[in-house]
């Protein structure tokens, strides 16, 4: 039987070492050590790479399409990074010796990185928990520059469309795995964000206070909910339906660009690309000329940015970078994110190279 992976192993690998202890423990419960005999293939060039594969022991050949061959040795600095991390395998991996390795699901890892050390919020936390006038929630929302970008008529319609819904402590607001239906803003009370792993065990991701919004991720990406949000106290939430969110908030404020358009903006508009992955991920691979500000640090680093520039955010898949673009727009910057992230960029460049060679 394969042995479970200890979290001390995981802390040595990029970007797993950036996760909290709680999330590392959750991740450790989902992956197992595997073994492969000498001369056996680990993966083949052209296969989809939905998992990151990390080599622990032994040696692996990486065979390129042009005939080039390199060797990765377990236990070295090079093996701390995943083998051939492109979205579609660019090389064939064959065990040079008997090897030991483990796999991590890329979608699940991106989820943990999206929530870890940050709250994926549209609105910064304002302390509106006092017994102020009933309309103070509107004033708090308007303190965010992202709402100031909305045309007055649309903003008025947004307030009209939002409905107040009371919730009791321990009541579930959104449930992991459900379809995205509403965007929420905490008018009164507090919430907790949790994620359930395959084992059913729940881990805490974030606390949300009054004056914050949540639920935008599923509405932006058209994916199912990636976490559960439960009331910690009695409270009142303002909610906005998906169609109204897209029309009144998402479409006017969130803009994605293709890689080619991003490069044009950098060249012609003096735009700056911000890679919002962790530092170790950035050092492993990055776009030339991009700067690295991890998502969890972005809220604290915006003062060093100039509003004279346009900013284009980038991550592996677009999940973290879309949240980053929201944060920058909220702070009053002109921000965009690259559609599909580095995985799509890598695939685009690979196809372009094949076309030119063909």
Sine and cosine of phi, psi and omega as CSV:
sin_phi,cos_phi,sin_psi,cos_psi,sin_omega,cos_omega
0.00,0.00,0.68,-0.73,0.04,-1.00
-0.89,0.46,0.59,-0.81,-0.01,-1.00
-1.00,0.03,0.57,-0.82,0.05,-1.00
-0.93,0.37,0.46,-0.89,-0.02,-1.00
-1.00,0.07,0.77,-0.63,0.04,-1.00
-0.98,0.19,0.54,-0.84,-0.05,-1.00
-0.91,0.41,-0.39,0.92,0.04,-1.00
-0.92,0.40,-0.50,0.86,0.14,-0.99
-0.90,0.43,-0.75,0.66,-0.12,-0.99
-0.89,0.46,-0.52,0.85,-0.06,-1.00
-0.91,0.41,-0.28,0.96,-0.04,-1.00
-1.00,0.03,-0.09,1.00,-0.14,-0.99
-0.93,-0.38,0.49,-0.87,-0.05,-1.00
-1.00,-0.09,0.78,-0.62,0.00,1.00
-0.98,-0.18,0.41,0.91,-0.13,-0.99
-0.88,0.47,-0.53,0.85,-0.02,-1.00
-0.91,0.41,-0.20,0.98,0.01,-1.00
-1.00,0.08,-0.18,0.98,-0.04,-1.00
-0.97,0.24,0.39,-0.92,0.09,-1.00
-0.93,0.36,0.31,-0.95,0.03,-1.00
-0.84,0.54,-0.66,0.75,-0.02,-1.00
-0.88,0.48,-0.70,0.71,-0.02,-1.00
-0.95,0.30,-0.52,0.85,0.10,-1.00
-0.90,0.44,-0.65,0.76,0.03,-1.00
-0.90,0.44,-0.65,0.76,0.05,-1.00
-0.89,0.45,-0.70,0.72,-0.01,-1.00
-0.91,0.42,-0.64,0.77,-0.01,-1.00
-0.87,0.48,-0.52,0.86,0.01,-1.00
-0.97,0.25,-0.19,0.98,-0.07,-1.00
-0.98,-0.20,-0.26,0.97,-0.08,-1.00
-0.86,-0.51,0.41,-0.91,-0.04,-1.00
-0.77,-0.64,0.46,-0.89,0.15,-0.99
-0.96,0.30,0.67,-0.74,0.02,-1.00
-0.81,-0.59,0.34,-0.94,0.01,-1.00
-0.78,-0.63,0.47,-0.88,0.02,-1.00
-0.59,-0.80,0.67,-0.74,-0.03,-1.00
-0.97,0.24,0.33,-0.94,0.05,-1.00
-0.83,0.56,0.64,-0.77,0.06,-1.00
0.96,0.29,0.09,1.00,0.04,-1.00
-1.00,0.01,0.60,-0.80,0.02,-1.00
-0.98,0.22,0.68,-0.73,0.07,-1.00
-1.00,-0.01,-0.69,0.72,0.16,-0.99
-0.36,-0.93,0.25,-0.97,-0.05,-1.00
-0.87,-0.49,0.49,-0.87,0.03,-1.00
-0.85,0.53,0.69,-0.72,0.01,-1.00
0.99,-0.11,-0.23,0.97,0.03,-1.00
-0.97,0.26,0.52,-0.86,0.07,-1.00
-0.94,0.34,0.68,-0.74,-0.06,-1.00
-0.96,-0.29,0.98,0.18,0.03,-1.00
-0.99,0.14,-0.15,0.99,-0.01,-1.00
-0.79,-0.61,0.54,-0.84,0.17,-0.99
-1.00,-0.05,0.74,-0.67,-0.04,-1.00
-0.92,-0.40,0.81,-0.58,-0.04,-1.00
-0.91,-0.41,0.76,-0.65,0.00,-1.00
-1.00,0.00,0.80,-0.60,0.01,-1.00
-0.99,-0.17,-0.76,0.65,-0.06,-1.00
-0.69,-0.72,0.48,-0.88,0.04,-1.00
1.00,-0.04,-0.17,-0.98,-0.06,-1.00
-0.76,-0.65,0.59,-0.81,-0.03,-1.00
-0.79,-0.61,0.72,-0.69,0.17,-0.99
-0.99,0.14,0.70,-0.72,0.19,-0.98
-0.92,-0.40,0.90,-0.43,-0.10,-0.99
-0.96,-0.27,0.88,-0.47,-0.02,-1.00
-1.00,0.09,0.29,-0.96,-0.03,-1.00
-0.90,0.43,-0.52,0.85,-0.04,-1.00
-0.99,0.12,0.11,0.99,0.02,-1.00
0.99,-0.12,-0.12,0.99,0.03,-1.00
-0.92,0.40,0.54,-0.84,-0.03,-1.00
-0.68,-0.74,0.73,-0.68,0.08,-1.00
-0.75,-0.66,0.25,-0.97,-0.03,-1.00
-0.82,-0.58,0.76,-0.65,0.11,-0.99
-0.95,-0.31,0.76,-0.65,-0.05,-1.00
-0.94,-0.34,0.78,-0.62,0.03,-1.00
-0.89,0.46,0.60,-0.80,0.02,-1.00
1.00,0.05,0.04,1.00,0.03,-1.00
-0.98,-0.20,0.17,-0.99,0.02,-1.00
-0.87,0.49,-0.60,0.80,-0.01,-1.00
-0.89,0.46,-0.59,0.81,-0.06,-1.00
-0.98,0.21,-0.05,1.00,0.10,-1.00
-0.95,0.30,-0.31,0.95,0.05,-1.00
-0.99,-0.11,0.43,-0.90,0.02,-1.00
-0.91,0.40,0.49,-0.87,0.02,-1.00
-0.96,0.29,0.82,-0.58,0.09,-1.00
0.69,0.72,0.95,0.32,-0.17,-0.99
-0.98,0.20,0.12,0.99,0.00,-1.00
-0.88,0.48,0.45,-0.89,-0.03,-1.00
-0.87,0.49,-0.53,0.85,0.16,-0.99
-0.88,-0.48,0.78,-0.62,-0.11,-0.99
-0.83,0.56,0.80,-0.60,0.03,-1.00
-1.00,-0.07,-0.17,0.99,-0.03,-1.00
-0.68,-0.74,0.32,-0.95,0.13,-0.99
-0.99,-0.17,0.74,-0.67,0.00,-1.00
-0.95,-0.30,0.81,-0.59,0.01,-1.00
-0.77,-0.64,0.71,-0.71,0.00,-1.00
-0.92,0.39,0.89,-0.45,0.08,-1.00
-0.97,0.24,-0.55,0.84,0.08,-1.00
-0.73,-0.68,0.13,-0.99,0.18,-0.98
-0.83,0.55,0.70,-0.71,-0.08,-1.00
-0.80,-0.60,0.34,-0.94,0.14,-0.99
-0.80,-0.59,0.69,-0.72,-0.09,-1.00
-0.43,-0.90,0.12,-0.99,0.14,-0.99
-0.58,-0.82,0.33,-0.94,-0.04,-1.00
-0.89,-0.45,0.51,-0.86,0.10,-1.00
-0.76,-0.65,0.78,-0.63,0.05,-1.00
-0.92,0.39,0.83,-0.55,-0.09,-1.00
-0.91,0.42,-0.60,0.80,0.00,-1.00
-0.90,0.43,-0.68,0.74,0.00,-1.00
-0.93,0.37,-0.65,0.76,0.02,-1.00
-0.89,0.46,-0.67,0.75,0.01,-1.00
-0.90,0.44,-0.58,0.81,0.07,-1.00
-0.88,0.47,-0.74,0.67,0.00,-1.00
-0.89,0.46,-0.65,0.76,0.01,-1.00
-0.93,0.37,-0.51,0.86,0.01,-1.00
-0.92,0.38,-0.64,0.77,-0.05,-1.00
-1.00,-0.02,-0.46,0.89,-0.14,-0.99
-0.91,0.42,0.77,-0.64,0.07,-1.00
0.92,0.40,0.14,0.99,0.04,-1.00
-0.49,-0.87,0.39,-0.92,0.12,-0.99
-0.95,-0.30,0.85,-0.53,-0.07,-1.00
-0.97,0.23,0.98,0.18,-0.13,-0.99
-0.91,-0.42,0.53,-0.85,0.14,-0.99
-0.99,0.14,-0.58,0.81,-0.10,-1.00
-0.91,-0.42,0.72,-0.70,0.07,-1.00
-0.91,0.41,0.37,-0.93,-0.05,-1.00
-0.97,0.25,0.88,-0.48,0.15,-0.99
-0.95,-0.32,0.66,-0.75,-0.02,-1.00
-1.00,0.09,1.00,-0.06,0.00,-1.00
-0.92,-0.38,0.52,0.86,-0.09,-1.00
-0.99,0.10,-0.10,0.99,0.00,-1.00
-0.98,0.18,0.22,-0.98,-0.04,-1.00
-1.00,0.08,0.89,0.45,0.04,-1.00
-1.00,0.07,-0.07,-1.00,0.02,-1.00
-0.83,0.56,0.52,-0.85,-0.10,-0.99
-0.90,0.44,-0.36,0.93,-0.04,-1.00
-1.00,-0.05,0.10,1.00,-0.05,-1.00
-0.89,0.46,-0.45,0.89,0.00,-1.00
-0.88,0.48,-0.56,0.83,0.05,-1.00
-0.92,0.40,-0.69,0.73,0.03,-1.00
-0.89,0.46,-0.64,0.77,0.02,-1.00
-0.91,0.41,-0.65,0.76,0.05,-1.00
-0.88,0.47,-0.63,0.78,-0.04,-1.00
-0.95,0.30,-0.24,0.97,0.08,-1.00
-0.94,0.34,-0.36,0.93,0.02,-1.00
-0.99,0.11,0.79,-0.62,-0.07,-1.00
-0.92,0.40,-0.34,0.94,0.01,-1.00
-0.91,0.41,-0.54,0.84,0.05,-1.00
-0.98,0.20,-0.43,0.90,0.05,-1.00
-0.95,0.32,-0.27,0.96,0.03,-1.00
-0.98,0.18,-0.27,0.96,-0.05,-1.00
-0.98,0.17,0.72,-0.69,0.05,-1.00
-0.82,0.58,0.59,-0.81,-0.06,-1.00
-0.78,0.62,-0.68,0.74,-0.02,-1.00
-0.90,0.44,-0.64,0.77,0.02,-1.00
-0.94,0.34,-0.59,0.80,0.02,-1.00
-0.91,0.42,-0.66,0.75,0.05,-1.00
-0.89,0.46,-0.66,0.75,0.02,-1.00
-0.92,0.40,-0.59,0.81,0.03,-1.00
-0.87,0.50,-0.72,0.70,0.01,-1.00
-0.90,0.43,-0.57,0.82,0.02,-1.00
-0.93,0.38,-0.65,0.76,-0.07,-1.00
-0.96,0.27,-0.46,0.89,-0.01,-1.00
-0.94,0.34,0.71,-0.70,0.01,-1.00
-0.89,-0.46,0.59,-0.81,0.01,-1.00
-1.00,0.09,0.76,-0.64,0.00,-1.00
-0.76,-0.65,0.87,-0.50,0.04,-1.00
-0.98,0.21,0.59,-0.81,0.05,-1.00
-0.74,-0.67,0.50,-0.87,0.06,-1.00
-0.99,-0.14,0.39,-0.92,0.08,-1.00
-0.82,0.57,0.65,-0.76,0.00,-1.00
0.97,0.25,0.05,1.00,0.04,-1.00
-0.99,0.13,0.71,-0.70,0.00,-1.00
-0.98,0.19,0.78,-0.63,0.01,-1.00
-1.00,-0.03,-0.81,0.59,0.12,-0.99
-0.77,-0.64,0.53,-0.85,-0.09,-1.00
-0.87,-0.49,0.70,-0.71,0.03,-1.00
-0.81,0.58,0.74,-0.68,0.02,-1.00
1.00,-0.10,-0.28,0.96,0.04,-1.00
-0.97,0.23,0.32,-0.95,0.08,-1.00
-0.95,0.32,0.54,-0.84,0.06,-1.00
-0.96,0.29,0.84,-0.55,-0.04,-1.00
-0.83,-0.56,-0.53,0.85,-0.06,-1.00
-0.68,-0.73,0.48,-0.88,0.27,-0.96
-0.99,-0.17,0.66,-0.75,-0.07,-1.00
-0.87,-0.50,0.53,-0.85,0.11,-0.99
-0.76,-0.65,0.79,-0.61,-0.07,-1.00
-0.99,0.15,0.96,-0.29,0.03,-1.00
-0.98,0.18,-0.70,0.72,0.07,-1.00
-0.60,-0.80,0.60,-0.80,0.10,-0.99
0.97,-0.23,-0.14,-0.99,-0.03,-1.00
-0.66,-0.75,0.46,-0.89,0.01,-1.00
-0.75,-0.66,0.32,-0.95,0.11,-0.99
-0.82,-0.57,0.64,-0.77,0.00,-1.00
-0.96,-0.28,0.78,-0.62,0.00,-1.00
-0.73,-0.68,0.37,-0.93,0.07,-1.00
-0.74,-0.68,0.72,-0.70,0.00,-1.00
-0.98,-0.18,0.80,-0.59,0.06,-1.00
-0.99,0.15,-0.03,-1.00,-0.02,-1.00
-0.88,0.48,-0.47,0.88,0.00,-1.00
-0.97,0.25,-0.20,0.98,-0.05,-1.00
1.00,-0.06,-0.17,0.98,0.02,-1.00
-0.95,0.31,0.71,-0.70,-0.01,-1.00
-0.99,-0.12,0.66,-0.75,0.10,-0.99
-0.88,-0.48,0.58,-0.81,-0.01,-1.00
-0.99,0.13,0.75,-0.66,-0.01,-1.00
-0.96,-0.27,-0.61,0.79,-0.08,-1.00
-0.24,-0.97,0.40,-0.91,0.20,-0.98
-0.96,-0.29,0.68,-0.73,0.00,-1.00
-0.88,-0.47,0.77,-0.63,-0.01,-1.00
-0.97,-0.23,0.16,-0.99,0.04,-1.00
-0.87,0.50,0.57,-0.82,-0.06,-1.00
1.00,0.01,0.18,0.98,0.04,-1.00
-0.87,-0.49,0.39,-0.92,0.03,-1.00
-0.91,-0.42,0.39,-0.92,0.04,-1.00
-0.40,-0.91,0.21,-0.98,0.05,-1.00
1.00,-0.09,0.03,1.00,-0.06,-1.00
-0.97,0.25,-0.44,0.90,-0.13,-0.99
-0.85,0.52,-0.75,0.66,-0.02,-1.00
-0.92,0.39,-0.53,0.85,0.00,-1.00
-0.96,0.29,-0.57,0.82,0.02,-1.00
-0.95,0.30,-0.71,0.71,-0.11,-0.99
-1.00,-0.02,-0.18,0.98,-0.09,-1.00
0.87,0.50,0.47,0.88,0.11,-0.99
-0.98,-0.18,0.12,-0.99,0.09,-1.00
-0.96,0.27,0.24,-0.97,0.00,-1.00
-0.87,0.48,0.73,-0.68,-0.03,-1.00
-0.99,-0.13,0.06,1.00,0.01,-1.00
-0.36,-0.93,0.23,-0.97,0.07,-1.00
-0.95,-0.30,0.68,-0.73,0.05,-1.00
-0.89,-0.46,0.83,-0.56,-0.06,-1.00
-0.82,-0.57,0.60,-0.80,0.04,-1.00
-0.93,0.37,0.77,-0.64,0.11,-0.99
-1.00,0.08,-0.48,0.88,0.00,-1.00
-0.71,-0.71,0.16,-0.99,0.22,-0.98
-0.89,0.46,0.50,-0.86,-0.01,-1.00
-0.13,-0.99,-0.03,-1.00,0.05,-1.00
-0.77,-0.64,0.80,-0.60,0.04,-1.00
-0.93,-0.38,0.61,-0.79,0.17,-0.99
-1.00,-0.10,0.72,-0.69,-0.02,-1.00
-0.79,-0.61,0.48,-0.88,-0.03,-1.00
-0.75,-0.66,0.81,-0.58,-0.04,-1.00
-0.89,0.46,0.38,-0.93,-0.10,-0.99
-0.84,0.54,-0.74,0.67,-0.03,-1.00
-0.89,0.46,-0.66,0.75,0.02,-1.00
-0.94,0.35,-0.60,0.80,0.05,-1.00
-0.87,0.49,-0.72,0.70,-0.01,-1.00
-0.90,0.44,-0.69,0.73,-0.06,-1.00
-0.95,0.30,-0.66,0.75,-0.18,-0.98
-0.99,-0.17,-0.40,0.92,-0.08,-1.00
-0.84,-0.54,-0.77,0.64,-0.06,-1.00
-0.93,0.37,-0.83,0.56,-0.10,-1.00
-0.87,0.49,-0.64,0.77,0.00,-1.00
-0.96,0.26,-0.31,0.95,-0.18,-0.98
-0.86,-0.51,-0.39,0.92,-0.08,-1.00
-0.93,-0.38,0.84,-0.54,-0.08,-1.00
-0.77,-0.63,0.81,-0.58,0.07,-1.00
-0.97,-0.25,0.49,-0.87,0.01,-1.00
-0.75,-0.66,0.50,-0.87,0.13,-0.99
-0.96,0.29,0.31,-0.95,-0.03,-1.00
-0.85,0.53,-0.67,0.74,-0.02,-1.00
-0.89,0.46,-0.64,0.77,0.03,-1.00
-0.93,0.36,-0.59,0.81,0.05,-1.00
-0.88,0.47,-0.67,0.74,0.01,-1.00
-0.91,0.42,-0.60,0.80,0.06,-1.00
-0.90,0.44,-0.66,0.75,0.00,-1.00
-0.90,0.43,-0.61,0.79,0.04,-1.00
-0.89,0.45,-0.69,0.73,-0.07,-1.00
-0.97,0.26,-0.69,0.72,-0.15,-0.99
-0.99,-0.14,-0.50,0.87,-0.08,-1.00
-0.95,-0.32,0.08,1.00,-0.01,-1.00
0.86,0.52,0.56,0.83,0.03,-1.00
-0.96,0.28,0.40,-0.92,-0.02,-1.00
-0.88,-0.47,0.75,-0.66,0.06,-1.00
-1.00,-0.04,0.82,-0.57,0.05,-1.00
-0.95,-0.32,0.91,-0.42,0.07,-1.00
-1.00,0.07,0.90,-0.44,-0.14,-0.99
-0.99,-0.15,0.24,0.97,0.10,-1.00
-0.97,0.23,0.16,-0.99,0.05,-1.00
-0.92,0.40,0.36,-0.93,-0.09,-1.00
-0.84,0.54,-0.67,0.74,-0.03,-1.00
-0.92,0.39,-0.59,0.81,0.09,-1.00
-0.90,0.44,-0.67,0.74,-0.02,-1.00
-0.89,0.46,-0.67,0.75,-0.02,-1.00
-0.92,0.39,-0.48,0.88,0.00,-1.00
-0.93,0.37,-0.69,0.73,0.01,-1.00
-0.33,-0.95,0.63,-0.78,0.00,-1.00
-0.33,-0.94,0.25,-0.97,0.09,-1.00
-0.99,0.12,0.70,-0.71,0.00,-1.00
-0.85,0.53,0.76,-0.65,0.03,-1.00
1.00,-0.01,-0.17,0.99,0.01,-1.00
-0.98,0.21,0.41,-0.91,0.07,-1.00
-0.93,-0.37,0.41,-0.91,-0.08,-1.00
-0.93,-0.36,0.90,-0.44,0.17,-0.99
-0.74,-0.67,0.98,-0.19,-0.01,-1.00
-0.81,0.58,0.55,-0.84,-0.08,-1.00
-0.80,0.60,-0.67,0.74,-0.07,-1.00
-0.93,0.37,-0.27,0.96,0.03,-1.00
-0.98,-0.18,-0.16,0.99,-0.18,-0.98
-0.88,0.48,-0.64,0.76,-0.02,-1.00
-0.88,0.48,-0.47,0.88,-0.07,-1.00
-1.00,-0.07,-0.16,0.99,-0.08,-1.00
-0.96,-0.30,-0.05,1.00,-0.10,-0.99
-0.92,0.39,-0.41,0.91,0.00,-1.00
-0.90,0.43,-0.38,0.92,0.02,-1.00
-1.00,0.08,-0.01,1.00,0.00,-1.00
-0.99,-0.11,0.51,-0.86,0.00,-1.00
-0.99,-0.17,0.71,-0.70,0.03,-1.00
-0.98,0.21,0.05,1.00,0.10,-1.00
-0.98,0.21,-0.34,0.94,-0.04,-1.00
-0.99,-0.16,0.43,-0.90,0.28,-0.96
-1.00,0.00,0.52,-0.85,-0.02,-1.00
-0.83,-0.56,0.68,-0.73,0.01,-1.00
-0.86,-0.51,0.89,-0.46,-0.06,-1.00
-1.00,-0.05,0.46,-0.89,-0.12,-0.99
-0.54,-0.84,0.65,-0.76,0.15,-0.99
-0.57,-0.82,-0.33,-0.94,-0.01,-1.00
-0.94,0.34,-0.72,0.70,-0.19,-0.98
-0.86,-0.51,-0.29,0.96,-0.09,-1.00
0.96,-0.28,-0.22,0.98,-0.02,-1.00
-0.93,0.37,-0.82,0.58,0.00,-1.00
-0.93,0.38,-0.60,0.80,-0.06,-1.00
-0.94,0.33,-0.51,0.86,0.06,-1.00
-0.92,0.38,-0.63,0.77,0.09,-1.00
-0.90,0.44,-0.63,0.78,0.02,-1.00
-0.90,0.44,-0.65,0.76,0.03,-1.00
-0.89,0.46,-0.62,0.79,0.07,-1.00
-0.88,0.47,-0.70,0.71,-0.01,-1.00
-0.87,0.50,-0.72,0.69,-0.01,-1.00
-0.91,0.42,-0.66,0.75,0.06,-1.00
-0.89,0.46,-0.61,0.79,0.03,-1.00
-0.88,0.48,-0.56,0.83,-0.02,-1.00
-1.00,0.09,0.01,1.00,0.06,-1.00
0.99,-0.12,0.19,0.98,0.02,-1.00
-1.00,-0.05,0.37,-0.93,0.06,-1.00
-1.00,-0.03,0.99,-0.17,-0.19,-0.98
-0.85,-0.53,0.52,-0.85,0.03,-1.00
-0.68,-0.73,0.21,-0.98,0.13,-0.99
-0.70,-0.72,0.50,-0.87,-0.07,-1.00
-0.99,0.15,0.84,-0.54,-0.04,-1.00
-0.85,0.52,0.83,-0.55,0.07,-1.00
0.99,0.13,-0.14,0.99,0.06,-1.00
0.92,0.40,-0.28,-0.96,-0.06,-1.00
-0.89,0.45,-0.48,0.88,0.02,-1.00
-0.89,0.46,-0.69,0.73,0.02,-1.00
-0.96,0.29,-0.59,0.80,0.06,-1.00
-0.86,0.51,-0.73,0.69,0.00,-1.00
-0.87,0.49,-0.68,0.73,0.00,-1.00
-0.92,0.40,-0.64,0.77,0.03,-1.00
-0.89,0.47,-0.71,0.71,0.00,-1.00
-0.92,0.40,-0.61,0.79,0.02,-1.00
-0.90,0.43,-0.70,0.72,0.01,-1.00
-0.91,0.41,-0.61,0.79,0.03,-1.00
-0.90,0.44,-0.64,0.76,0.02,-1.00
-0.91,0.41,-0.70,0.72,0.02,-1.00
-0.88,0.47,-0.63,0.78,-0.01,-1.00
-0.91,0.41,-0.68,0.74,-0.02,-1.00
-0.93,0.37,-0.59,0.81,0.02,-1.00
-0.96,0.28,-0.47,0.88,-0.01,-1.00
-0.97,0.22,0.00,0.00,0.00,0.00
